[in-house]
Structure formats: C-alpha cells, structure tokens
Amino acid sequence: MKRWKFRHRFTLLLCALIFFLLAPDGSANPQQLSQDNTPQPSAQLPPRHEIPPLVTGTPEQTRTEQYTLSHERYEKAVAYSRAGYTLYFLSYILGGIFLFLILRLGIAARLRDIAEGASQKRWMQGLVFVPLFLLLVDVLDLPVRLYWHRLSLHYEQSVQGWGSWFWDWTKGELVSMVIGIVFVLILFAVMRFSPRRWWLLFWFPAVLILLVLVVIMPLVIDPLFNKFEPLSSQHPDLVASIGKLTQRAGVPIPPERMFLELASKKTNAINAYVTGLGASKRVVIWDTLIQKTSNDETLFVVGHELGHYVLGHVVKGFLAGAAALLVALYLLFRGLHWALDRWGREWKILGAEDWASLAVLLLLLQVLLFFSSPAINWFTRTQEHAADVYGLEITHGLIPNSSEVAAHAFQALGELDLSDPNPPQFITFWLYSHPPVAERLVFAHTYDPWSKGEKPKYVK
C-alpha cells in the first residue's frame, strides 16, 4: 500500500514529480502496505512512560484497539525512523549543495566542453554529456544511500547483502541513464526549436513517455530488481479467496494478473501493491506478507488495493500528475531564465539551450519538489484513506470480524517495519504519504456504518 525510498537522483528529480503524484493510484510507484528501505510514517500517539507489551496471538484471540510496541521495539522504531527523517532532509540539502557546486566550480561547463569536443552533432553531444553528468550526480549521492542501507541492515529491515545491493544500484544507474538520455535529448531539441514555448511543447512528449514508463515498469523494469511468480503457483487457495473479493468489487482480476514477489530475499518488511496500467495492471503480494500475516489480513490488504482500482485513482492520479507537471515546467522555464540572467556568465553557461543548463534545471526541480512535498503527500493521504474505507467495506461480511482483522494488519505493519510510534507533527505533515498507522488502526474499529443503519460510502 505504499513505498518511498532513496532513488537515483536523476530519476527522482526529472521523473519523480509526476511519479509521486501518480503514486496514489499505484500506476507509477506501487502503492504498498508498508515502506521499502525507508522508515514508514507511522503512529501519532500521546507520550507515555510505560510501553504496552507487543500484541501477540491472532485477531480472534485479542482485540487490537491501539498501535502498541514493546519497550525494545519502541526504542528501535524511534531511532530507525528518526534516522530516516534526517537522511531524507539531508539528501535534499546535500543534493542542492552538490548541484550548486557543480555550477559554481564550472564542472557542468567542463562536461559540456568535453561533449562538444567529441562531436559537432547535437545528439552525439547529448550521448556524451548526459551520462557523464548523471553519473557524477549519482556518485555524489551515493554516500547517503550507502549509509541508509547500512542502517537498514543494522535494524534488520533489510537482509540484502552488499554485493546484491551494489548490483541493484548499478542496474538502477543503467535504467536511469537510458531514461535520462531520452528525456534530455527531447527536452533540449524542443528548447532549440522554441526557446520561449519549450515548457509547453515538451509537456506533451514528457507525459507520453511517462505513460509508457507506467505501462512497461511492471513488465520490464521491476523484474530487473525482483523476482516474480504467479501467485497461483504457490497459493491457489489465496487466489480463490481474492477472486471472490474481486468479484464482489465488480472488477474481477484474473489469476494471471496476481503475482507473488519474492521480497524475503532482500527485506523483512511486508507489502502488497497495485501497479501498471492497461495490459500491465496487476496485484503484487510480497511473500513476506503471506508469511507474517494471516490470510484474512492479506485479503484486507488486497481489498485496500482494489479500492485504488474501483475509485478511479489511476485516472485521477495521472491527470493530477500531468497538470502538476505542466505547472512545474512553466516554473522551471521562468526560473531557468532568471538564474541564467543572474549567474549565467559566472557559471559559463551560454544560454538555456547550453547542455550545462541541465544542472540549473535539476537544482530548480529539486527545490520545487522539496517544497511541494506537503501538497503531494496530502493528495496521496486522501486517496489512501479512501482506499482504507473501501478495504473495510469490501471485506465486511466476507471476513469474520473484518474490522479486527484490518486493525491487526496495521499492528503487524508497525511492528515489523519499525514504525515510529510518536512522529513529530511536522514530519507527518511533510513526509507522510499515508495516514499514520495508529489513525488507520483506530479507524478500522470505529468505522461501522452498518450498525448505525447508515449506507457504506462505496460498497452499497
């Protein structure tokens, strides 16, 4: 139901604006139950001196009314989460500093000179400049990523060895290079064609390319990093149960669209998500979710994901993302000319069409993404809450004691993912793409329109 992680900086900066806005529908970034490689935004609880013991037993044996952690788990969750929050802001700050230094020290201009010296053809220059520049930026970002993986190993969230991690990083670099080259070559070609309207003209191919990426991601990109199997091959009973759920939802998902991700080779976290668009749309369940929760809890998670389908989050998210991208491109257009008028000569950048201006665009985009994060996360929180409501409604009557099943699923999420039991309010506002776990857990018990004689909001 949710995922956010430290990504390759170029992918983050050039593509993430629309990707983050697409996240609520699960089409660009998978929507998952928990976070992957980064501490999950979690429960907002009042301060207390005594931490209740870890909830044990099945949902039938206990009533999970609030998110609780043992003292040891509490201390780990706080330390792990605080480190993640710090690294998030540090990553943005360092990224901005590095890009500024690349401009201030004339490094971007030197890379441009190397590219122009390699060929007179613009597209050949781009094939030289873009990989050199992106590799430099990502190598500078590497220490933060390395430290985060070290923390994930220390707190036993990740089980991925360093060799496997570096291989994933290398594959990510190659994918980023390909995407980056395509984007930048088209961008600068449009800039040369229409110096004053490039922000509008580039928007059309950018949306088209990102739409293609949304479609091919589960088919081409995701299998590069994780192994997937048909869910029916190992869990036919679960597939049958999901089939009943999807039939009730009115959006039957054939078994061939249900996949098991072998996440346990890299992480201890639990997750499930929807991804893809059109022919590539699918439901993916991590093997860790099946291993560490009951079948009923897994069905509730699937019900949440069905909510993203039924409530039209795919279309809404894409339209919102496309609109935001258009606004962002216009702001980048204005900001680029302002910056070059002010510092262009000092940075040895000859104009907006100069290859070195890419560093200016990425610096501006980094600032824009950072300050737009609260709005983006508010947008996703509203859709995730709606999906929670749908999950509770679609499982009501199909799963015994469905509200307790949902609450216990959130409890398991918090325990396993070391969810921060008392995050600062500012962090919730700035970083949380989902409602806090404690709120979701309490809501699972309090949302009961049936006993009040009211109609459910979505599943009539």
C-alpha positions as CSV (number, residue, x, y, z in Angstrom):
1,M,0.0,0.0,0.0
2,K,2.9,2.3,0.0
3,R,6.6,2.7,-0.9
4,W,9.1,5.5,-0.8
5,K,12.8,5.1,-0.9
6,F,16.0,6.9,-1.8
7,R,16.1,6.8,-5.5
8,H,18.8,7.6,-8.1
9,R,18.9,11.4,-8.0
10,F,18.2,11.9,-11.7
11,T,15.1,9.7,-11.7
12,L,14.0,11.4,-8.5
13,L,14.5,14.9,-10.0
14,L,13.4,14.5,-13.6
15,C,10.7,12.0,-13.3
16,A,9.6,12.0,-9.7
17,L,7.2,15.0,-9.9
18,I,4.7,13.1,-11.9
19,F,5.7,9.7,-10.4
20,F,5.0,10.9,-6.9
21,L,1.6,12.3,-8.0
22,L,0.8,9.1,-9.7
23,A,1.6,7.2,-6.6
24,P,-1.9,7.1,-5.1
25,D,-3.2,5.1,-8.0
26,G,-0.4,2.6,-7.9
27,S,0.4,3.0,-11.5
28,A,3.8,4.7,-11.4
29,N,5.1,3.8,-8.0
30,P,3.5,0.8,-6.4
31,Q,1.1,1.6,-3.5
32,Q,2.1,-0.7,-0.7
33,L,1.1,-1.6,2.8
34,S,4.5,-0.6,4.2
35,Q,7.6,1.2,3.2
36,D,10.5,-0.2,1.4
37,N,14.0,0.6,2.6
38,T,12.8,3.7,4.5
39,P,11.1,4.1,7.8
40,Q,7.3,4.2,7.4
41,P,5.3,7.2,8.5
42,S,3.5,5.7,11.4
43,A,1.5,6.2,14.6
44,Q,0.9,9.5,16.3
45,L,0.5,8.5,19.9
46,P,0.5,10.6,23.1
47,P,3.7,10.4,25.1
48,R,3.8,7.7,27.7
49,H,6.4,6.3,30.1
50,E,5.3,2.7,30.0
51,I,5.2,1.0,26.7
52,P,2.5,-1.8,26.5
53,P,3.7,-5.2,25.5
54,L,3.9,-6.5,22.0
55,V,0.5,-7.7,20.8
56,T,0.5,-11.4,20.3
57,G,-1.9,-14.0,19.1
58,T,-4.4,-14.0,16.3
59,P,-7.1,-11.4,15.7
60,E,-9.6,-13.9,17.2
61,Q,-7.7,-14.1,20.4
62,T,-7.0,-10.4,21.1
63,R,-8.6,-7.1,20.3
64,T,-6.2,-4.6,18.7
65,E,-7.5,-1.2,19.7
66,Q,-4.3,0.9,19.5
67,Y,-0.9,0.6,18.0
68,T,1.5,-0.7,20.7
69,L,5.1,-1.7,20.9
70,S,7.3,-3.4,23.4
71,H,9.9,-1.2,25.0
72,E,12.7,-2.7,23.0
73,R,10.8,-2.4,19.7
74,Y,9.8,1.1,20.6
75,E,13.4,2.3,21.1
76,K,14.4,0.7,17.8
77,A,11.4,2.2,15.9
78,V,12.2,5.7,17.2
79,A,15.9,5.5,16.4
80,Y,15.3,4.0,12.9
81,S,12.6,6.4,12.0
82,R,14.5,9.5,13.2
83,A,17.5,8.4,11.1
84,G,15.3,8.1,8.1
85,Y,13.8,11.5,8.6
86,T,17.2,13.0,9.0
87,L,18.6,11.3,5.9
88,Y,15.5,12.5,3.9
89,F,16.2,16.1,4.5
90,L,20.0,15.7,4.4
91,S,19.6,14.1,0.9
92,Y,17.8,17.1,-0.4
93,I,20.2,19.6,1.2
94,L,23.3,17.7,0.0
95,G,21.8,17.3,-3.4
96,G,21.2,21.0,-3.7
97,I,24.7,21.8,-2.5
98,F,26.3,19.4,-4.9
99,L,24.4,20.8,-7.9
100,F,25.3,24.3,-6.8
101,L,29.0,23.4,-6.6
102,I,28.8,21.7,-10.0
103,L,27.6,25.0,-11.4
104,R,29.8,27.4,-9.2
105,L,33.0,25.5,-9.9
106,G,32.3,25.3,-13.6
107,I,32.2,21.5,-13.7
108,A,29.0,21.5,-15.7
109,A,30.6,23.8,-18.3
110,R,33.7,21.5,-18.5
111,L,31.5,18.5,-19.1
112,R,29.7,20.5,-21.9
113,D,33.1,21.3,-23.4
114,I,34.0,17.6,-23.4
115,A,30.8,16.7,-25.1
116,E,31.1,19.5,-27.7
117,G,34.7,18.4,-28.4
118,A,33.6,14.9,-29.0
119,S,31.3,15.7,-31.9
120,Q,29.6,18.5,-33.8
121,K,26.3,16.7,-33.8
122,R,24.0,17.8,-31.0
123,W,22.6,14.3,-30.4
124,M,26.1,12.9,-30.1
125,Q,27.0,15.6,-27.6
126,G,24.0,14.6,-25.6
127,L,25.0,11.0,-25.6
128,V,28.3,12.1,-24.0
129,F,27.2,14.9,-21.7
130,V,24.1,13.3,-20.1
131,P,25.7,10.0,-18.9
132,L,28.8,11.9,-17.6
133,F,26.6,14.4,-15.7
134,L,24.1,12.0,-14.3
135,L,26.8,9.6,-13.1
136,L,28.6,12.4,-11.3
137,V,25.4,13.5,-9.6
138,D,24.5,9.9,-8.5
139,V,28.0,9.2,-7.3
140,L,27.9,12.3,-5.1
141,D,24.5,11.0,-3.8
142,L,25.9,7.5,-3.1
143,P,27.2,8.0,0.5
144,V,23.7,8.8,1.7
145,R,22.3,5.7,0.0
146,L,25.1,3.6,1.4
147,Y,24.5,4.8,4.9
148,W,20.8,4.2,4.7
149,H,21.4,0.6,3.6
150,R,23.8,0.2,6.5
151,L,21.1,1.4,8.9
152,S,18.5,-0.9,7.3
153,L,20.9,-3.9,7.8
154,H,21.6,-2.8,11.4
155,Y,17.9,-2.6,12.3
156,E,17.2,-5.9,10.4
157,Q,14.8,-4.3,8.0
158,S,17.0,-5.3,5.1
159,V,18.6,-8.7,4.5
160,Q,20.2,-7.8,1.2
161,G,24.0,-8.3,1.1
162,W,26.3,-5.6,-0.2
163,G,27.1,-7.4,-3.4
164,S,23.4,-7.7,-4.3
165,W,22.8,-4.1,-3.3
166,F,25.6,-2.7,-5.5
167,W,24.3,-4.8,-8.4
168,D,20.9,-3.3,-7.9
169,W,22.4,0.2,-7.8
170,T,24.3,-0.5,-11.0
171,K,21.2,-1.7,-12.8
172,G,19.4,1.4,-11.5
173,E,22.1,3.6,-12.9
174,L,21.8,2.0,-16.3
175,V,18.0,2.3,-16.3
176,S,18.3,6.0,-15.2
177,M,20.8,6.7,-17.9
178,V,18.5,5.4,-20.6
179,I,15.5,7.3,-19.3
180,G,17.6,10.4,-18.7
181,I,19.1,10.4,-22.2
182,V,15.7,10.1,-23.8
183,F,14.2,12.9,-21.7
184,V,17.2,15.3,-22.0
185,L,17.7,14.9,-25.8
186,I,14.0,15.6,-26.4
187,L,14.0,18.5,-23.9
188,F,17.0,20.3,-25.5
189,A,15.7,19.6,-29.0
190,V,12.4,21.3,-28.1
191,M,14.4,24.1,-26.4
192,R,16.2,24.8,-29.6
193,F,13.1,24.6,-31.7
194,S,11.1,27.0,-29.5
195,P,13.1,28.9,-26.8
196,R,10.0,30.6,-25.4
197,R,7.5,27.8,-25.6
198,W,9.6,24.8,-24.8
199,W,7.9,24.3,-21.4
200,L,4.5,23.7,-23.1
201,L,5.8,21.8,-26.1
202,F,7.9,19.4,-24.0
203,W,5.0,18.7,-21.8
204,F,3.3,16.6,-24.5
205,P,6.1,14.1,-25.1
206,A,7.0,14.1,-21.4
207,V,3.6,12.9,-20.4
208,L,3.6,10.3,-23.2
209,I,7.0,9.0,-22.2
210,L,5.9,8.8,-18.5
211,L,2.7,7.0,-19.6
212,V,4.8,4.5,-21.4
213,L,7.0,4.0,-18.4
214,V,4.0,3.4,-16.2
215,V,2.9,0.6,-18.6
216,I,6.2,-1.1,-19.1
217,M,7.5,-0.7,-15.5
218,P,6.0,-4.0,-14.2
219,L,6.9,-5.8,-17.4
220,V,10.4,-4.6,-18.0
221,I,11.9,-2.6,-15.1
222,D,10.6,-4.3,-11.9
223,P,11.8,-7.8,-13.0
224,L,15.3,-6.4,-13.2
225,F,15.3,-5.9,-9.4
226,N,13.0,-8.5,-8.0
227,K,11.7,-12.0,-8.9
228,F,8.0,-12.5,-9.5
229,E,6.0,-15.7,-9.8
230,P,2.3,-16.3,-10.5
231,L,0.5,-16.2,-7.1
232,S,-1.5,-19.3,-8.1
233,S,1.6,-21.5,-8.3
234,Q,2.2,-21.4,-4.6
235,H,-1.0,-20.1,-3.1
236,P,-4.0,-21.3,-5.1
237,D,-6.3,-21.0,-2.1
238,L,-5.4,-17.4,-1.6
239,V,-6.0,-16.8,-5.3
240,A,-9.5,-18.3,-5.0
241,S,-10.3,-16.1,-2.0
242,I,-9.0,-13.0,-3.8
243,G,-11.3,-14.0,-6.7
244,K,-14.3,-13.8,-4.5
245,L,-13.2,-10.4,-3.3
246,T,-12.7,-9.0,-6.8
247,Q,-16.0,-10.5,-8.0
248,R,-17.8,-8.6,-5.2
249,A,-15.9,-5.5,-6.1
250,G,-17.1,-5.8,-9.7
251,V,-13.5,-5.7,-11.0
252,P,-12.5,-9.3,-11.4
253,I,-8.8,-9.7,-11.7
254,P,-7.8,-12.9,-13.5
255,P,-5.3,-15.2,-11.7
256,E,-2.7,-14.4,-14.3
257,R,-2.7,-10.7,-13.1
258,M,-1.9,-11.8,-9.5
259,F,1.8,-12.1,-8.7
260,L,4.0,-13.1,-5.8
261,E,7.1,-11.0,-5.3
262,L,10.0,-12.9,-3.6
263,A,10.8,-9.9,-1.4
264,S,12.1,-12.0,1.5
265,K,15.5,-12.3,-0.3
266,K,16.1,-8.6,0.3
267,T,13.8,-7.4,3.1
268,N,11.9,-8.3,6.3
269,A,9.2,-5.7,5.5
270,I,5.6,-6.7,4.5
271,N,4.0,-5.3,1.4
272,A,1.4,-5.6,-1.3
273,Y,0.6,-3.1,-4.1
274,V,-1.1,-2.5,-7.4
275,T,1.0,-1.4,-10.4
276,G,0.9,-1.0,-14.1
277,L,-1.8,0.3,-16.5
278,G,-3.9,-1.4,-19.1
279,A,-2.5,-4.7,-20.1
280,S,0.3,-4.4,-17.4
281,K,-2.0,-3.7,-14.5
282,R,-1.6,-6.2,-11.7
283,V,-1.8,-7.0,-8.0
284,V,1.5,-7.9,-6.4
285,I,1.8,-9.5,-2.9
286,W,5.1,-9.9,-1.2
287,D,5.9,-13.3,0.1
288,T,6.8,-11.7,3.5
289,L,3.2,-10.5,3.8
290,I,1.9,-14.0,3.4
291,Q,4.5,-15.5,5.7
292,K,3.9,-13.0,8.6
293,T,0.2,-12.3,8.5
294,S,-3.0,-14.4,8.3
295,N,-4.8,-15.0,5.0
296,D,-7.7,-12.7,6.2
297,E,-5.2,-9.9,6.8
298,T,-3.8,-10.4,3.3
299,L,-7.3,-10.2,1.9
300,F,-7.9,-6.9,3.7
301,V,-4.7,-5.6,2.1
302,V,-5.9,-6.7,-1.3
303,G,-9.2,-5.1,-0.6
304,H,-7.4,-1.8,0.0
305,E,-5.6,-2.2,-3.3
306,L,-8.9,-2.9,-5.1
307,G,-10.0,0.5,-3.8
308,H,-7.4,2.1,-5.9
309,Y,-8.8,0.4,-9.0
310,V,-12.5,0.9,-8.2
311,L,-12.3,4.5,-7.0
312,G,-10.5,5.7,-10.2
313,H,-7.2,6.6,-8.6
314,V,-5.3,5.6,-11.7
315,V,-7.1,8.2,-13.9
316,K,-7.3,10.9,-11.1
317,G,-3.6,10.4,-10.2
318,F,-2.4,10.6,-13.8
319,L,-4.5,13.7,-14.6
320,A,-3.3,15.4,-11.4
321,G,0.3,14.5,-12.2
322,A,0.1,15.7,-15.7
323,A,-1.4,19.0,-14.6
324,A,1.3,19.5,-11.9
325,L,4.0,18.6,-14.5
326,L,2.8,21.4,-16.8
327,V,2.9,23.9,-13.9
328,A,6.3,22.7,-12.9
329,L,7.7,23.0,-16.4
330,Y,6.5,26.6,-16.6
331,L,8.1,27.4,-13.3
332,L,11.3,25.8,-14.4
333,F,11.2,27.9,-17.6
334,R,10.9,31.1,-15.6
335,G,13.4,30.0,-13.0
336,L,16.0,29.0,-15.6
337,H,16.0,32.3,-17.3
338,W,16.1,34.2,-14.0
339,A,19.1,32.1,-12.8
340,L,21.0,32.4,-16.1
341,D,20.4,36.2,-16.3
342,R,21.8,36.5,-12.8
343,W,24.6,33.9,-12.8
344,G,24.9,32.5,-16.3
345,R,28.2,34.3,-17.1
346,E,29.7,33.3,-13.8
347,W,28.7,29.6,-14.4
348,K,30.0,29.8,-18.0
349,I,26.6,28.8,-19.3
350,L,25.8,30.5,-22.7
351,G,22.1,30.1,-22.7
352,A,19.1,27.9,-21.9
353,E,20.0,25.5,-24.8
354,D,23.5,25.0,-23.4
355,W,23.9,21.4,-22.1
356,A,25.3,22.8,-18.8
357,S,21.9,24.4,-18.1
358,L,20.7,20.9,-17.2
359,A,22.4,21.4,-13.8
360,V,20.3,24.5,-13.3
361,L,17.1,22.8,-14.2
362,L,17.8,19.9,-11.8
363,L,18.7,22.3,-9.0
364,L,15.4,24.2,-9.5
365,L,13.5,21.0,-9.8
366,Q,15.0,19.8,-6.5
367,V,13.8,22.9,-4.8
368,L,10.4,22.7,-6.4
369,L,9.9,19.0,-5.4
370,F,11.0,19.7,-1.8
371,F,8.6,22.5,-1.2
372,S,5.7,20.8,-3.0
373,S,6.1,17.6,-0.9
374,P,3.4,18.5,1.7
375,A,0.8,19.1,-1.1
376,I,1.8,15.9,-2.9
377,N,1.6,13.9,0.3
378,W,-1.7,15.4,1.3
379,F,-3.1,14.3,-2.1
380,T,-1.9,10.8,-1.6
381,R,-3.1,10.6,2.0
382,T,-6.7,11.4,1.0
383,Q,-6.7,8.7,-1.6
384,E,-5.1,6.2,0.7
385,H,-7.7,6.9,3.4
386,A,-10.4,6.3,0.8
387,A,-8.8,3.0,-0.1
388,D,-8.8,2.1,3.6
389,V,-12.5,2.8,3.7
390,Y,-13.1,0.7,0.6
391,G,-11.0,-2.2,2.0
392,L,-13.1,-2.2,5.2
393,E,-16.3,-2.2,3.2
394,I,-15.4,-4.8,0.6
395,T,-14.3,-7.3,3.3
396,H,-17.3,-6.7,5.6
397,G,-19.3,-9.9,5.7
398,L,-16.7,-11.8,3.7
399,I,-14.1,-12.0,6.5
400,P,-15.2,-12.8,10.1
401,N,-14.6,-9.8,12.4
402,S,-13.2,-7.8,9.5
403,S,-12.6,-4.7,11.5
404,E,-10.3,-6.5,13.9
405,V,-8.5,-8.2,11.0
406,A,-7.8,-4.8,9.5
407,A,-6.6,-3.4,12.8
408,H,-4.3,-6.3,13.5
409,A,-2.9,-5.9,10.0
410,F,-1.9,-2.4,10.8
411,Q,-0.4,-3.5,14.1
412,A,1.7,-6.1,12.3
413,L,2.8,-3.5,9.8
414,G,4.0,-1.2,12.6
415,E,5.8,-3.9,14.5
416,L,7.6,-5.5,11.5
417,D,8.5,-2.2,9.8
418,L,9.6,-0.4,13.0
419,S,7.0,2.3,12.5
420,D,7.7,5.4,14.6
421,P,5.2,5.4,17.5
422,N,5.3,9.1,18.0
423,P,6.5,11.1,14.9
424,P,6.7,14.9,15.1
425,Q,3.6,16.6,13.7
426,F,5.8,18.4,11.2
427,I,7.1,15.1,9.9
428,T,3.6,13.8,9.4
429,F,2.7,16.9,7.5
430,W,5.8,17.0,5.3
431,L,6.6,13.3,4.7
432,Y,3.6,11.0,5.3
433,S,2.0,9.8,2.0
434,H,-0.4,7.7,4.1
435,P,-2.3,8.4,7.3
436,P,-0.4,7.4,10.4
437,V,-0.7,3.7,11.3
438,A,-2.3,4.5,14.7
439,E,-5.1,6.5,13.0
440,R,-5.7,3.8,10.5
441,L,-5.9,1.2,13.2
442,V,-8.4,3.1,15.3
443,F,-10.4,4.0,12.2
444,A,-10.7,0.3,11.4
445,H,-12.6,-0.2,14.6
446,T,-14.6,2.9,14.6
447,Y,-15.9,2.8,11.0
448,D,-19.1,0.9,11.3
449,P,-22.0,2.4,9.2
450,W,-23.8,-0.9,9.3
451,S,-24.6,-0.9,13.0
452,K,-25.8,2.7,12.7
453,G,-28.2,1.9,9.9
454,E,-26.2,4.1,7.5
455,K,-25.1,3.2,4.0
456,P,-21.5,2.4,3.3
457,K,-19.7,5.1,1.4
458,Y,-18.5,3.0,-1.6
459,V,-19.7,-0.7,-1.4
460,K,-23.5,-0.5,-1.4
